[in-house]
Every structure is written in structure tokens, then in C-alpha cells.
Amino acid sequence: MKKFASTGLMLAAMLFGAVSCNQKEGAVEEAQETNEQKFEDTAVEETKDDVSEFMTKAASGGMMEVQLGQLAQENAASQEVKDFGKMMVDDHTKANEELKALAAQKNITLPDSMGQEQMDHVQELQGKTGAEFDQAYMSLMVEDHQEDIDLFKEAAQDLEDPDVKAFASKTVPVLQHHLERAQAVNDVVDNNQ
């Protein structure tokens, strides 16, 4: 009886742990799992997994850029930061729409919301306004665009799907322009502190 009770407790703890992990799993991981299941045991499984990983990460990052750009237009003190935020909304909205169309064409499920890391960035910046927002936002934009460029360059070089590769290649120069602009605005914000 004692052994049965301890086994039952262990099973309950494992189930609780599994449920807790699933609740923490982000939208990006859920979309990737959906895509993996779609293409499991098919001839294109490996190619589609790579495409799925890139596209789901790009979608999450794009959603964050738009949301933070909107926030910048509302919470920033500097007109340059507000203008940068508008550029993020305009350019990333366009890229997000292209990505959605490409995903539909490739039968890739995109996340319906940002991943946890991106949500954390949004939550962190939501509580800031004025000069404090400007500094935190522009610092994040420099760091984030460096990571985005690496992600898109790798996809442009390594992915086997020619359409997704072309999308990534076409987007790299836009991201590089964003990085250069982010660095310039960040310098201005830092000098005004």
C-alpha cells in the first residue's frame, strides 16, 4: 500500500510538472511543434523543420518590433526615438505580411503571439516612459537587430527552400539599415543623458 501511494504521488508530481512546462511553452515552440507534426516522416521533414524554425522566430521578432515601435511612438521623449519607432512599425508590418503569405504558401504555421523572450522585452519597456524609455528601447533595438541580422543571414545562406532563402536575403539589407539607424539614435540618446 505504501509503495502504491508513493508511486501515485510520483505520477501526480510528474503530471503536474508536465502541465507546468506546457503552460510555460511559448507560442513559437507551439508553432514549431505543429509544423514538426505536419511534416513528420515525410521526405521534406528536415527541410521543413529548418524553415519552420526560421519563420517562427522571424514572426515572433517581427511582432515584437511592431508592438515596441507603437510603444515608442507613445512613450518616447525624443522625436528621433518616436520616428525610429514609426519606421519599425511600417517596415516590420510589411515584412510580417510577406512572411505570413510565404508561410501560407509553404504550409508553415506561424505563432499567433510573440515568444516568451519577446514578451519579456515588451513587458520590461511598458513600464518606462520618457528618457528612461528612450535609453532602454534604443539599446534593445541595437542588440535585437544584431541578432536579427545573424538569424536572417544564416537563413539566406543555409536554408534549402529557395523562396524562404530569397525572403531572408531580401530582408537583410533592411535590417542592416535598421541597425545603423538604431546605433545612431542610441548614440544621440546616450549623449543627451
Buried (B, 14 or more C-beta within 10 A) or exposed (E): EEEEEEEEEEEEEEEEEEEEEEEEBBBBBBBBBBBBEBBEEEEEBEBBBBBBBBBBBBBBBBBBBBBBBBBBBEBBBBEBBBBBBBBBBEBBBEBBEBBBEBBEEBEBBBBEBBBBEBBEBBEEBEEBBEBBBBBBBBBBBBBBBBEBBEBBBEBBEEBEBEEBBEBBBEBBEBBBEBBEBBBBBBEEBEEEE
